[in-house]
Amino acid sequence: MSARTLRPTGKRVLVLPDVPPKQSAGGITMVEAYQRPQGQGTVIAVGGQVQDLKPGDRVAYSWINGIEVEQEDRTLRLLYVDEILGLLTQENALDRFNHIQPS
């Protein structure tokens, strides 16, 4: 199936998954067979019944959900909107707690 002609319908979302890292945090080179998909990516297109997401949003999802769709030299993932776990933001999580003073 070509993603060039694929437009998500209903409550579906087309996502470009992030590429898994080639090295671990400790600097160990990962063999391709052990590189687990990240479950994060960028929304490419949304179906007509999706209201909370738009192209360009960064999302988290379970890497086992959806179906893979090949587009030229990249693999996209077609998901139901209910399979999206949340939006990823650039906000620093600690900033939300700066107002709390130690007792």
N, C-alpha and C positions, 0 to 999 in steps of 0.2 A: 504494500500500500504506500503510495507516495504522499508525504505530508504537504507537498506543494499544492495538492488539490484537496487536502483534508481541512475542513472547517468544523470545529467541535459544535455539536448540537445539544440542545436541552441544557442539562446540568453537568456538562463535561468541560474539562480544561486540558489544554495542550501545554506541556511543560518541557523545557530543555534542562535535563538533569546536569548537576555539577559533575565534573570529572573527578573520580576518586584520586587521592594523592598517591604518588609513586613511591613516597618514603613515609615511614612512620614518624611520629613526633620525636622519637629518639634517634632518627637518622638512618634507620634500617631500610634498605631497598626492599619493597614489597614485590613478590612474585605475582604476576597478573592473575593467577588462579585464586590468590588470597585477597585481592583488592575488592572489598565489599562496596556496593553502591552506597552513596551518601544519603539518599532520601531527601535531598534539597535541590532546588532548581529555580529557574526563572519562567514565569508564565509567558507563553508565546501568543496564545489565543484563547478565548472563552466562548462558551455557547450562549445562546440568547437568554437562557433562564438564570445565568450566573450574575449576581449583582454585587457581591462583596469583593470580587477580584477583577483585575484589569491587566492587560499585557504589560510586562515589565516588573510586576510584583514578584518578590522572592518568597518562596513557600517551602514548607517542610511537609513531607508525606512519608508513609511507610513504603520502603523500596520494593516490597513484594506486590503492591497494588498496581492496577492499571495494566495497559498493554503497551509494548514497544512499537514504535512506528519509525521506519527508516526514512531519512530525508538526505539524499546525496551522501555526504560523508559524516553525518551525525545521526544519533538515535534520540528520538523524542519519546515522551511518555504521555499517553492519553488516560486521564483520570476522571472519575466522578468527583464533583465538588466536595461530596461528603468524605472522600478519601484524603482531602487536604487537612493536615493536622493544625496548621497555623501559618501566619505570616511571619517572615523574618525581617527584622528591622535593624538599623545601624545604632539604635539607642544603646547606651551603656547601662546595663542592668543595675549597677551600683548607684547611678544617679537618682534612682527612685527612692533611695534610702538615706540620702544626704541630710535630710531634715531631722532624722532621729538622733537625739543626743544620748550618750551613755549616761546611765544613772549612777 
